[in-house]
């Protein structure tokens, strides 16, 4: 069975979660919430934290996987159908980040070859990760934490002197825009769904609440610091700054003599982005294999990555239209799958259904030969002869 460690899940929320929201999301939330973008982001983080806490609580109540819980409640066929629907959702949730990162790589690293060719090696990495399963998610999280911590710290330290945090004032003036920014940003906040599929694949540890909670708080604090610094630098023109992680440190005065050394750290963060982009693809393949009755992941992984490659070929010039469609028209899909369904999982049956062998047994369930109950010494009393 695929295994992932609790430590690696913590690293996932501390390092991988925040970096996925540092490309297009800052400009998007600035468009709706303006200087109150921190409130919109904080609202999304609160919702994510609540769902994550409930999933951790569920992990304390059962050692079963999510598939087993569905099977106990609805039966095997229904569980496979539900996993098939989740596979479609994870494939959907991988599309916009895929286009995001393709644009980031081709625009920031000055690639002068066709974008599809420049980005094609990603699908080889994704295929390998999908075939290997959850253990590659854990190993990627182990690598991501030190890379993210070092690179994020350098970029923020370079950017802070240029930030004017008074641009974030007055607080709360955005009104409806705060909630609109939160609502239309839901597709960037689906990581709280991941631990639901890790159920039964990691060993519970003492203090898991504290470890996961602290990791989530650190990741959330890093994101809020980044968003505040971003808006403090660009203020009213923040909506025009795509690829935010590569923009906030470009005005540092040290670059006049050294050049853009921050690109070294941005390149390293792009590695973390690759890890993050593989996760929904891996979960899609995981769900597909269970839905198809435990097939080998090679075929689903190959089919998924081929479809994703075809997708970016056909829609390589349509990112703005896709972003508008995903954020404004599909937000309810992300809300339902990433928030409503994980909460509903608390209602699933935690014990296996009784088979026919269990019916007719007494409370102790201990019977001897011919269905007779054992006595206190564990012996089966002899049958009394009723014939005369």
C-alpha positions as CSV (number, residue, x, y, z in Angstrom):
1,X,0.0,0.0,0.0
2,X,1.1,3.6,-0.7
3,X,2.5,5.2,2.4
4,X,3.1,8.8,3.4
5,X,4.4,10.1,6.7
6,X,2.7,12.7,8.9
7,X,5.9,14.7,8.8
8,X,5.6,14.9,5.0
9,X,2.0,16.0,5.1
10,X,3.1,18.8,7.5
11,X,5.8,19.8,5.0
12,X,3.2,19.8,2.2
13,X,1.2,22.5,4.0
14,X,4.2,24.5,5.2
15,X,6.1,24.7,1.9
16,X,4.1,23.5,-1.1
17,X,0.7,25.1,-0.3
18,X,1.9,28.7,-0.2
19,X,4.0,28.7,-3.3
20,X,1.1,27.7,-5.5
21,X,-0.6,31.0,-4.7
22,X,2.4,33.2,-5.6
23,X,2.0,33.4,-9.4
24,X,-1.3,34.6,-10.7
25,X,-3.4,34.6,-7.5
26,X,-2.0,37.8,-6.0
27,X,-3.0,39.9,-9.1
28,X,-6.4,38.1,-9.2
29,X,-7.3,38.7,-5.6
30,X,-6.1,42.3,-5.9
31,X,-8.5,42.9,-8.7
32,X,-11.5,42.0,-6.6
33,X,-10.4,43.0,-3.0
34,X,-7.9,45.7,-3.8
35,X,-6.0,46.7,-0.6
36,X,-8.1,44.2,1.4
37,X,-6.6,41.2,-0.4
38,X,-5.2,40.0,3.0
39,X,-8.8,39.7,4.3
40,X,-9.9,37.7,1.3
41,X,-6.9,35.3,1.6
42,X,-7.4,35.0,5.4
43,X,-11.0,34.0,4.9
44,X,-10.0,31.3,2.5
45,X,-7.3,30.1,4.9
46,X,-9.8,29.9,7.8
47,X,-12.1,27.7,5.7
48,X,-9.2,25.5,4.7
49,X,-8.0,25.2,8.3
50,X,-11.5,24.2,9.4
51,X,-11.8,21.5,6.8
52,X,-8.2,20.3,7.5
53,X,-9.0,20.1,11.3
54,X,-12.0,17.9,10.6
55,X,-10.1,15.6,8.3
56,X,-7.4,15.2,11.0
57,X,-10.2,14.5,13.5
58,X,-11.5,11.8,11.2
59,X,-8.1,10.2,11.0
60,X,-8.3,9.7,14.8
61,X,-11.6,7.9,14.5
62,X,-10.6,5.3,11.9
63,X,-7.7,3.5,10.3
64,X,-9.6,2.9,7.1
65,X,-8.9,4.6,3.8
66,X,-11.5,7.0,2.3
67,X,-12.4,4.3,-0.2
68,X,-13.0,1.8,2.6
69,X,-15.3,4.3,4.4
70,X,-17.3,4.8,1.2
71,X,-17.5,1.1,0.6
72,X,-18.7,0.5,4.2
73,X,-21.4,3.1,3.7
74,X,-22.6,2.8,0.1
75,X,-21.1,-0.5,-1.2
76,X,-18.2,-1.2,-3.5
77,X,-19.8,-0.2,-6.7
78,X,-20.9,3.2,-5.4
79,X,-17.4,3.7,-3.9
80,X,-15.8,3.1,-7.3
81,X,-18.2,5.5,-9.0
82,X,-17.4,8.2,-6.4
83,X,-13.7,7.7,-6.8
84,X,-14.2,8.0,-10.6
85,X,-15.9,11.4,-10.1
86,X,-13.1,12.5,-7.8
87,X,-10.6,11.5,-10.5
88,X,-12.4,13.8,-12.9
89,X,-12.3,16.6,-10.4
90,X,-8.5,16.2,-9.8
91,X,-7.9,16.3,-13.5
92,X,-10.0,19.5,-13.7
93,X,-8.1,21.1,-10.8
94,X,-4.8,20.4,-12.6
95,X,-5.7,22.4,-15.7
96,X,-5.4,26.0,-14.6
97,X,-2.2,25.5,-12.5
98,X,-0.7,23.8,-15.5
99,X,-1.4,26.8,-17.7
100,X,-0.2,29.1,-14.9
101,X,3.2,27.4,-14.6
102,X,3.7,27.0,-18.3
103,X,3.3,30.8,-18.7
104,X,5.5,31.4,-15.7
105,X,8.4,29.3,-17.1
106,X,8.2,30.7,-20.6
107,X,7.9,34.4,-19.5
108,X,10.3,34.5,-16.6
109,X,13.1,32.3,-17.8
110,X,13.3,33.8,-21.3
111,X,12.8,30.6,-23.2
112,X,13.2,31.2,-26.9
113,X,12.0,27.8,-28.1
114,X,8.3,26.9,-28.5
115,X,6.5,26.9,-25.2
116,X,5.1,23.4,-25.6
117,X,8.6,22.0,-26.2
118,X,10.1,23.9,-23.3
119,X,7.4,22.6,-21.0
120,X,7.1,19.1,-22.3
121,X,9.7,17.5,-19.9
122,X,7.2,18.2,-17.1
123,X,5.0,15.4,-18.3
124,X,7.8,12.9,-18.0
125,X,8.2,14.0,-14.3
126,X,4.4,13.9,-13.8
127,X,4.2,10.4,-15.4
128,X,6.9,9.0,-13.1
129,X,5.2,10.6,-10.0
130,X,1.8,9.2,-10.9
131,X,3.1,5.7,-11.3
132,X,5.0,5.8,-8.0
133,X,2.1,7.0,-6.0
134,X,1.9,8.7,-2.6
135,X,5.5,8.0,-1.6
136,X,6.7,10.4,-4.2
137,X,4.5,13.1,-2.7
138,X,6.2,12.6,0.6
139,X,9.7,12.6,-0.8
140,X,8.9,15.8,-2.8
141,X,7.6,17.4,0.4
142,X,10.9,16.5,2.1
143,X,12.8,18.3,-0.6
144,X,10.4,21.2,-0.9
145,X,10.6,22.4,2.7
146,X,14.3,23.5,2.8
147,X,14.2,24.8,-0.8
148,X,11.1,26.9,-0.1
149,X,12.3,28.1,3.3
150,X,15.7,29.4,2.0
151,X,14.4,30.9,-1.3
152,X,11.3,32.5,0.1
153,X,13.4,34.1,2.9
154,X,15.8,35.6,0.4
155,X,13.2,37.0,-1.9
156,X,11.2,38.5,0.9
157,X,14.3,40.1,2.4
158,X,15.1,41.6,-0.9
159,X,11.6,42.9,-1.4
160,X,10.7,44.3,2.1
161,X,12.7,47.5,1.8
162,X,10.7,48.5,-1.3
163,X,7.3,47.8,0.3
164,X,5.1,50.6,1.7
165,X,2.6,48.8,3.9
166,X,0.5,51.9,4.3
167,X,-1.0,50.9,0.9
168,X,-3.0,48.3,2.8
169,X,-4.9,51.0,4.6
170,X,-7.8,51.5,5.3
171,X,-8.7,48.0,6.2
172,X,-12.2,46.7,5.4
173,X,-13.1,49.3,2.8
174,X,-13.3,46.7,0.0
175,X,-16.8,45.6,1.2
176,X,-18.3,43.1,-1.3
177,X,-15.0,42.8,-3.1
178,X,-13.5,41.0,-0.1
179,X,-16.0,38.1,-0.3
180,X,-15.8,38.1,-4.1
181,X,-12.1,37.8,-4.0
182,X,-12.4,34.9,-1.6
183,X,-15.1,33.2,-3.6
184,X,-13.3,33.5,-6.9
185,X,-10.1,32.3,-5.4
186,X,-11.4,28.9,-4.2
187,X,-9.7,27.0,-7.1
188,X,-6.3,28.0,-5.5
189,X,-7.4,26.6,-2.1
190,X,-8.1,22.9,-2.6
191,X,-5.2,21.4,-0.7
192,X,-7.4,20.7,2.3
193,X,-8.9,17.8,0.3
194,X,-5.6,16.0,-0.1
195,X,-5.4,14.5,3.5
196,X,-8.8,12.9,3.0
197,X,-7.2,10.6,0.4
198,X,-4.2,10.1,2.7
199,X,-6.4,8.4,5.3
200,X,-5.2,4.9,6.1
201,X,-1.9,5.6,4.3
202,X,-0.1,7.3,7.2
203,X,0.5,6.3,10.7
204,X,-1.1,8.5,13.4
205,X,1.4,10.1,15.8
206,X,1.0,11.7,19.1
207,X,0.4,15.4,18.8
208,X,-0.7,15.2,15.1
209,X,-3.2,18.0,15.7
210,X,-0.4,20.3,16.9
211,X,2.1,19.3,14.1
212,X,-0.4,19.7,11.2
213,X,-1.9,22.9,12.7
214,X,1.5,24.5,13.2
215,X,2.6,23.6,9.7
216,X,-0.6,25.1,8.2
217,X,-0.2,28.3,10.2
218,X,3.4,28.7,9.0
219,X,2.3,28.2,5.4
220,X,-0.6,30.6,5.8
221,X,1.6,33.2,7.5
222,X,4.1,33.0,4.6
223,X,1.4,33.5,2.1
224,X,-0.1,36.5,3.9
225,X,3.4,38.1,4.3
226,X,4.0,37.6,0.6
227,X,0.6,39.1,-0.4
228,X,1.1,42.1,2.0
229,X,4.6,42.8,0.6
230,X,3.3,42.4,-3.0
231,X,0.6,45.0,-2.5
232,X,2.9,47.2,-0.5
233,X,5.2,47.4,-3.6
234,X,2.7,47.7,-6.4
235,X,-0.4,49.1,-4.7
236,X,-2.9,50.2,-7.4
237,X,-1.0,48.6,-10.3
238,X,-0.9,45.2,-8.5
239,X,-3.6,43.8,-10.8
240,X,-1.2,44.2,-13.7
241,X,1.6,42.1,-12.1
242,X,1.4,38.6,-13.3
243,X,3.9,36.0,-12.1
244,X,4.1,37.8,-8.7
245,X,6.9,35.8,-7.2
246,X,9.2,37.0,-9.9
247,X,8.1,40.6,-9.6
248,X,8.3,41.7,-6.0
249,X,12.1,41.7,-5.7
250,X,13.1,43.1,-9.1
251,X,13.4,46.7,-7.8
252,X,16.1,45.9,-5.2
253,X,18.9,48.4,-5.6
254,X,21.6,45.7,-5.2
255,X,20.7,44.5,-8.7
256,X,22.3,47.6,-10.3
257,X,25.7,46.0,-9.8
258,X,25.0,42.3,-9.4
259,X,22.2,41.7,-11.9
260,X,19.0,39.8,-11.1
261,X,20.5,37.3,-8.7
262,X,16.9,36.7,-7.4
263,X,16.3,34.6,-10.5
264,X,18.4,31.8,-9.0
265,X,16.0,31.6,-6.1
266,X,13.0,31.9,-8.3
267,X,14.3,29.1,-10.4
268,X,14.6,26.9,-7.3
269,X,11.0,27.8,-6.3
270,X,9.9,26.7,-9.7
271,X,11.1,23.2,-8.7
272,X,8.6,23.3,-5.7
273,X,5.9,24.4,-8.2
274,X,6.6,21.3,-10.2
275,X,6.1,19.1,-7.1
276,X,2.8,21.0,-6.4
277,X,1.5,20.6,-9.9
278,X,2.1,16.8,-9.8
279,X,-0.1,16.2,-6.8
280,X,-3.5,16.6,-8.4
281,X,-2.3,14.5,-11.3
282,X,-1.2,11.8,-8.8
283,X,-4.5,11.9,-7.0
284,X,-6.3,11.7,-10.3
285,X,-4.4,8.5,-11.2
286,X,-4.9,7.1,-7.6
287,X,-8.6,7.6,-7.9
288,X,-8.8,6.2,-11.4
289,X,-7.0,3.0,-10.4
290,X,-9.4,2.4,-7.5
291,X,-12.4,3.2,-9.7
292,X,-11.3,0.7,-12.3
293,X,-10.8,-2.1,-9.8
294,X,-7.2,-1.7,-8.8
295,X,-5.6,-1.6,-12.3
296,X,-1.9,-0.9,-12.8
297,X,-1.3,2.9,-12.7
298,X,0.8,2.8,-15.9
299,X,-2.1,3.2,-18.3
300,X,-4.1,5.8,-16.4
301,X,-0.9,7.8,-15.8
302,X,0.0,7.7,-19.5
303,X,-3.5,8.6,-20.6
304,X,-3.8,11.5,-18.1
305,X,-0.5,13.1,-19.0
306,X,-1.2,12.7,-22.7
307,X,-4.5,14.5,-22.3
308,X,-2.9,17.3,-20.3
309,X,-0.3,17.8,-23.0
310,X,-3.0,18.0,-25.7
311,X,-4.8,20.5,-23.5
312,X,-2.0,22.9,-23.3
313,X,-1.4,22.6,-27.1
314,X,-4.9,23.5,-27.9
315,X,-5.4,26.2,-25.2
316,X,-1.9,27.8,-25.1
317,X,-3.2,31.2,-26.0
318,X,-6.4,31.0,-23.9
319,X,-5.2,31.4,-20.3
320,X,-7.3,34.6,-19.6
321,X,-10.5,33.0,-20.8
322,X,-9.8,29.8,-18.9
323,X,-9.0,31.7,-15.7
324,X,-12.2,33.7,-16.0
325,X,-14.2,30.5,-16.6
326,X,-12.6,28.6,-13.7
327,X,-12.8,31.5,-11.1
328,X,-16.2,32.9,-11.9
329,X,-18.2,29.9,-13.3
330,X,-16.7,26.9,-11.6
331,X,-16.1,28.2,-8.0
332,X,-19.1,26.2,-6.7
333,X,-17.5,22.9,-8.1
334,X,-14.3,23.6,-6.1
335,X,-16.4,24.6,-3.0
336,X,-18.4,21.4,-3.2
337,X,-15.5,18.9,-3.7
338,X,-12.8,20.6,-1.5
339,X,-15.0,21.7,1.3
340,X,-18.5,20.2,1.5
341,X,-17.5,16.6,0.7
342,X,-14.6,16.4,3.2
343,X,-16.9,17.6,5.9
344,X,-19.6,15.1,4.8
345,X,-16.9,12.3,5.2
346,X,-17.4,12.5,9.0
347,X,-20.8,10.9,8.5
348,X,-19.4,7.8,6.8
349,X,-19.6,4.4,8.4
350,X,-16.4,3.8,10.4
351,X,-17.0,0.0,11.0
352,X,-17.1,-2.8,8.4
353,X,-20.5,-4.2,7.6
354,X,-21.4,-7.5,9.2
355,X,-21.3,-10.5,6.9
356,X,-23.7,-13.4,7.0
357,X,-21.4,-15.2,9.4
358,X,-22.0,-12.6,12.0
359,X,-25.8,-13.0,12.0
360,X,-27.3,-15.1,14.8
361,X,-24.3,-14.8,17.1
362,X,-24.7,-13.8,20.7
363,X,-23.2,-10.6,22.2
364,X,-19.8,-12.1,22.8
365,X,-19.8,-13.5,19.2
366,X,-18.0,-16.6,20.5
367,X,-19.6,-19.9,19.4
368,X,-18.4,-23.4,19.4
369,X,-19.1,-26.4,17.2
370,X,-22.6,-26.5,15.7
371,X,-23.2,-22.9,16.8
372,X,-23.2,-23.6,20.6
373,X,-21.9,-20.9,22.9
374,X,-18.7,-21.7,24.8
375,X,-18.8,-21.7,28.6
376,X,-16.6,-19.6,30.8
377,X,-13.7,-22.0,30.5
378,X,-13.7,-21.7,26.7
379,X,-15.1,-25.3,26.4
380,X,-18.1,-26.3,24.5
381,X,-20.5,-28.2,26.8
382,X,-21.8,-31.5,25.6
383,X,-25.1,-31.7,23.8
384,X,-27.9,-33.1,26.0
385,X,-29.7,-36.1,24.4
386,X,-33.4,-35.5,24.4
387,X,-34.3,-38.9,22.9
388,X,-35.8,-41.4,25.2
